[in-house]
């Protein structure tokens, strides 16, 4: 089965860190561009970051630039999001997604992992 | 940065009716990579339309997309109860040697 499975979410205090993981299976992971998208509860979707196949291009949304780092391990079919200096505004469901092109739209989504930043 | 504005905010229609959802870009898009997604409560979004008018795998033909430039439309012909969801449009734009992706704020479709 073609799927993405996220993990690593949880409860963290402001200023803290979390590392999200996303494992892809059922497809050849390495060539695909990958993204993280987040959704504040009750709100819309917001693109967070992208990484190309070899990890050489990693743009970020302005809201997370300098605090979040996206990376990938193609040998383990895994995408990561290192989140530092977390703020309450980072509370959201974080989705791992696959880009169907270079770039294009997001044709495969994980189930999401919840990050809650609270004191 | 491209801003996508969706309208209406909420659409309330009966089964069998046609839903017309609009997505307007703040500047003309030099590409046609406008996508539409469907999201049901508690679920991840699902790709419906890519390239402004191409249906993704497994999407019923009652869903269709059209448009170019700054104005795009998602049409759902013959609404089914399971079409009750929030629909988002999405685009990307290039800046420097990279890209960034933008979503509209969503249109909620309610089935009476």
Interface residues (C-beta under 8 A of the other chain):
Chain A: X35 X44 X45 X46 X47 X50 X57 X59 X61 X95 X100 X101 X103 X104 X105 X106 X107 X109 X110 X111 X112
Chain B: X33 X35 X37 X39 X44 X45 X46 X47 X50 X51 X56 X57 X88 X90 X92 X97 X98 X99 X100 X101 X102 X103 X104 X105 X106
